[in-house]
Amino acid sequence: MPALTPSQGPDLMQLYHMGGPWIGQTMYVAAELGLADHLGSEPKPVTELARVTEANEDALYRFCRVLAAMGVLHAHPDKHFSLTEAGAILRSDAPGGFRYGVMLQSGACFRSWTEVMHTVRTGKPAFDKVHGAAYYDYLEANPAENELFNRTMGVTSLAPAIAALNRYDFTGIKSVVDVGGGVGTLLAAVLKLNPSMTGVVQDLATVTAEAPGHLAEEGVADRVEVVSGSFFDSVVPGADAYVLSRVLHNWSDEDCLKILGRVHEAMPPHARLIVVDSVVREGGGLHPSMLADLFMMVILGGKERTEQDWRDLLAAAGFRMTRAVQAESAGDTLVHALVEAVPR
């Protein structure tokens, strides 16, 4: 086979340098310091930004210079900067919670990649080796990181799931359990569209503590029961539908079978299982779902799955898949699917 010339393949050096960790960590600086919250359309001097963010002026200027080149900021004469329209996505109040997602993935999670070879050689999460604890145990021991995680999961990861469930036909379903449902954001969205339905949100006590207040704000507290407990131990029985949204990708196949086993035990024969998660796009080309799969492996020991992976996993847990609906996605975003299954 003839050797490839540089023009015949991707420019790997450019891909590495321009898409490497420096880009993400530069965005992290902007997110962690809240630069988008301190800036608007009017230029501000870097001296003022350094003062309000408690940063070194020269270091901050050099990061802002790169952020301007990336399109996050506008650079003005005399080391002044303003926020671009694109950069507004990093504001704390921007829809989608992008700022918090950047912060979550760029701190403790980013440091885990220094031991990525541990994952490659053992198949076990590098996070555990770097931090001396599994990810969820680490969150429990670090309240600030746990708060950031809950905030991120409450907005960033739920938008595509809510969009998928908004298109789902809940006809005939009177009660639903959101397994691993956090503070109930997803369940609240479902109940608003289905006013005759009741629900249960089940998650760990450290998460559900904030659920009653959130559900009250959403106006559905009178139709929701909040249950604290691990889905590895038991799942609330007797509902018409069970939702696992962005849960199973956190876990290995072995752990997923345990979770699905608890759900299966709780389900009446007529009940439906609704899984909302990403699906790895099969075929050529680099896609975010592939990189997300690496992230899940390094941090949690979890994985993103192909449609066939989902079929195999559900079958092994005693379910029959009745349909899989791949959600529409915009080019470079993760592809989400809604998978429906029933107990066999």
N, C-alpha and C positions, 0 to 999 in steps of 0.2 A: 504494500500500500504506500503511495507517495506521501511524503511528509507534508503537513499543512504549512502554508506560509501564513504570516501574521494577518494578511488581508482576508484569509479564508475562515477565520474564526473570530470569536470575541476578543477584544483587547482586554485581556485578563489583568494586566497591570493597572489600567485605568479603572476597571471594574473594582479592583481591590482598593485602590487609593480613594476613589470618589465615593464608593459605597461602603467603605470600611467603618470601623468604630468611631472615627473622628467626627463624621457627619452626625451620627446619632448622639454622641456625647456633647456636641456643640448645641444641638437642639435641647438636650437635657439642661445645659446651663441656662438657656432662655426660659425653660419651663420651671426649673427649681427656683430661679431668682424672681420669677413672675414678671419678666420684662414686658410682656404684652399688657399686663395690668397697669404698668407704670407709664406706658407710652400710648399716644394717640396720633392724630394727624399732624399735630404741631411738634416740630423738632425740639428735642431736649438735649442739653450737653451731657456728655458721658460723665462729667464730674458729678452732676446731679444724680444720674443713674447709679453711679458707684456709691454715692452717699446713702440713697434710700435702700439699696440692696446690700449694703455693707460688703462691697467688693473692692478689690484693688483696681484703681482707675486704669492703669496701663493694661492689665490683663483683661479687664472687661472691654476696653476699647478694641483690643485685638479679636476678641470673640464677636463683638458686635460687627466688626468689619466683615467677618466671614458670614455672619447671619444676614448682613445686607447683600452679600454676593449670592446667598442662597435664596433671596427673595422674601425673607422674614421681616427685614427692616429696610427702611430707606436710609441711605447715607447722605448727610448734608455737610456743607463746609464747616470747618472748625470743630470737627469731631462731635457733631450733633446727629441724632438719629430720631426717626419716627417709625411708627408701625405701618406695615403694608396691609392691604386688604387680606392677602393670603395669610399673613402672620397673625391676624385676629383669631385664628383657630386655636392659638395658644392662650387666649384669655381664660381666666378661671370660670367665667360665666358663659363660655361658648358652648353651643349644643354639641353633644357627643363626647365631652370630657377628654378631648385629645391631650390637653396639658397633663392630666393625671395619668393617662396611659403612658406618656413619655417618661414621667417621673418614676412610675412603677417598674418599667422595664429597664431603666437606666441606672438604678442604684444597686441594691443587693443582687438583683437578677443579673445585671451586667457583670458584676464581679465574679459571678459563677463561671463565666466563660474563660477565666484564667486557668481553669482546670478541665477544659472541655475534653482533653484526651482521656480523662478518667471515665467520662461517659462513653467515648468511642471504644475504649478497651474493655469496659466492664458492663456497659449497657445500663449503668446506674446513674442517677442524677448527680451532676457535678455540684449542684447547689448544696447538697448534703455534706459533701467533702469540704467545701469552702467555709460554710457557716456552722458546721457541726450539728445540724438539725435538718429534718425534712422541712419543706417549704411551709406547710400549714402549722407545724409546731413552731417554726420561726415567727410566723405572724402572731401566734398566740402570745409569744414572749416579747414581742415588740409592738406595743400599742399604736405607735405612730405609723409604722409600716402596715399594720392591720387596717387602720383607718383609711390609709391611702388605697389599699387593695379594695376595701368595700366601696369606697367612693368611685373607683375606676370601674369595678364590676357593675355598679349601679347605673352607669350611663354608657360607657364605651362599648361593652360587649353585648348590651341588651338591645340596641337599636335594630340590628338585623333580625334578632329573634322576635322582637315585637312586630316588625314588618311581616315576618313569615307567619306568625300566629294570627295577625289581623286578616289574613287571607284564608285561614282555616275555617272549615264549616263545623261549628260546634253544635249543630242540630242534634237533639236527643241527649245532650250532656247536661246534667243538672249540677254536678259537683266535680271539681278538679283539684288535684293535689300537685303543687309545684314543688318538686323534690330538689332540695338544694337551692331553694328560691330566694335566698338572701333576705332583703328587707321587704320583698313583695312587689317590687316595681313591675316585673313582668306580669304577675298575677293580677295586679290592679288594672293594667292595660287590657287584659282579657276580660275581666269582669265589667269594665266600663262599656265594652262592646256587647256584652251578654248580660243584661240587667237582671235576668231571672236566675242566674247561676250563682252558686256559692263556692268558696274555695278554702283550701288549707295551704299555708306556706310552711314548709319544714326546712330547718337548717340548724346549724350549731347555735348554742345559746349566745355565744359572743357576737353572732351576726343578728339573730332575731330580736335582740334587745331593742333595736331601733325600729323594728317592724311596726309595732302598734302606732307610733307617731306618724310614720310615713304613710301607712294605710289610711289613717284618719285624714291626713292632708289630701290624699287622693279621693276621699269620699266613699271608700268601700269597706271601712273597718267593721261595719255591722254585718258584712257578708263573708268575713274571713276569720278563720281560726289560726292562730299562730302556735306552732308546735316546735319545741326545741329538742333536737336529738340527731344523732348521726344516722345517715342512711345506710351505714354499714351494719347497724344494729337492728333497725326496724323502720318501716314506712307506714304511714297512716293508712289503715285499710278502708275498703268499702266505697271508694269513689268511682265515678264513671270514667274518669280520664286521669292519667298521670303524665306530667310534663317533666322531662329532663332537658333543660336548656343550658348549653355550654357547660355541662357537667362532666360527661363521660370522656371528653378529650383530655381532661386533667389526669386520667388514670390509665394504668396499664390494662391490657386485656384481662389479666387475672383479677384485678380489682374491679373492673367493670362488670365482670360476671358476678361478683359478690353483690354489687349495687343492684344490678338487674335482677338478681335472685330475690333480694328483699322486696323489690317492686312487684315481681311476679307473685310472691307470697301474699301481698296485700291486695292484689287485683281480683275483683269478681270476674266470672267468666265473660261477662259482656263488656268489660272495660277496655279502653284503648290506651296504648302507650304512644306518646308523642315525643319524639326526640328532635331537638333543634340543635344543629352543630355544623361545623365546617366540614367540607368534603374535599379531599385532595383531588385536584383536577388531573386526570390521566391524559397522557399525550406529551408531545414535545414542549419545550420552553420552560423557563423558570417562572414560577408562580408563587405569590406570597404564602399560599397554603403549605408549600414545601418548606419554606423557612420557618413558618409557624410550627411545623412538625418538629423541627430541630429544637426550637425554643422549648416546646413542651417536654421533649426528651431530656434536655440539659437541666431544666429547672424542676420539673415535677416527676419525670419518668413516665409522662403521658404520651399521647400521640394523636395526630390528626389522621383520619381514615378515609379511604376511598369508599365509593358506594358498595363495592363488593365486600370490603372489610366490615361495613355496617351490617350487611346481610348475614355474613358469617357469624359475627359477634352476637347478634340478636337470636339467630337460630340456636347457637350454643347455649343461650340463656333460657331457651324454651319459648321463644316468641316466633310468630309468623309475620313477616313483613307484608303489609297489605298495599302499601304504596310509598314511593319516595318522590318528593317534589323538590327539585333543585331550584332555589330562589334565583331570580335575576340578580346579576351583580355588575358593577361597573369595572371593566377592565382589570385594574390592578388590585382589587380588594378581595378579601377572602370570600370564597363561594360557600354560602350556607344552604343547607338542605333541611327540609322537614320530612322526617321519616315516621310513618305510622305503622304500628304493629299491634297484634293481639296475642294473648296467651294461647298456646297450643293445648 
